[in-house]
Amino acid sequence: MLRFLGVFFLCLILVKLTTFGFRPSKKYIIDNIVSMEEFAQGPKDTIAYLSLNIGNRNYRDYENLNKTKEYIQSRFEDMGYAVELQDFKVGGKVFSNVIAYKPSVSKGGVVIIGAHYDTCFNPGADDNASGVAGLLELARLLRDEESKRQIKFIAFVNEEPLFFMTENMGSRVYAKRAKSEKEDIKAVVILEMIGFFSDTPFSQRYLPLLGMFYPNRGNFIAIVGNFYSRNIVADLALSYQQGAAVPLETLLAPSFVPGVNFSDHWSFWKDGFKAVMVTDTGYLRYPHYHRQSDLPKELDFVRMNLFLHHFKKSVLELAGK
């Protein structure tokens, strides 16, 4: 019995060790950026406004949630996008997805770039003001670009509890409508926490066993997909890698694995669409996850914006430039 217990606890220790990264980290490269702080100002201002000026934004802070919706809508409209509000009711309250798009010039299908704008009862600088800031910045960068496929930028509501992984998530409402209307969605890219980076050794954690194959520093962005979405992961990674300042890692895993499905891409997987999550890995790296301390001062705006400016090329190639 004692020998069995010894082996059991040894196995637990070994599994625990594999939640830490084993592999050396890739380098973080900056080249030809004159003023880094000025370069990152746009997303920085967006995150500061959402997390500090508005603050908590969820069904309980309903007025703040609506202020956020109106802010995102006005930003898209100021950039010249057509905007649709997809309204739906939960518990007597109206919630809205904010959908921005340029009129399609062809019938090559649709690419969706999305991010949720509600928070888990906290300021939510990284989770997920960073995703919203990335959504708006990519919309700005791609505004004058032409593509064969229509690009839709969607700010989803109700990703966080109590709606998480329920039919009342904004992304579930959208995905179900898209399926019923047979919308030709070629790919969905969800921005879920993209603002925190760390060069500290062993700052990055993983699901059990995965650490053996990944770096020990949280200085990268990850693209996560299920096996059905593997070509989207591969295409985005291939177009991103060359000349990128911020390292990129990828993961393919079954849809049911906890953590792999923790955002709005899950909603699209449920209805058979190809979808991926782009993330700084959230709770596996970020010590302020779902806390009142999730504030702008914790984020790396320079690295975040370097990623976005390079990722623009990946999105454009996905949309068939």
Protein Blocks (a to p, Z undefined) as FASTA:
>chain_A
ZZmmmmmmmmmmmmmmmmpcfbdcdddddehifblmlmmmmmmmmmmmmmmmnmpadfkl
mmlmmmmmmmmmmmmmmnopacddddddeehiacdddddddddfbdnbjadddddfbdeh
iaklmlomkmmmmmmmmmmmmmmpccfbdcdddddehkbcfkgopakbfklmmmmmmmmn
opacfbdcddehjkbccfbehkaccdehklmmmcfbdcbccddddfklmmmmmmmmmmmm
nopabdcddddddfklghjlncfklmmmmnopacddddehimmmmmkgoiaklcfklpcf
klmmmmmmmmmmmmmmmnoZZ
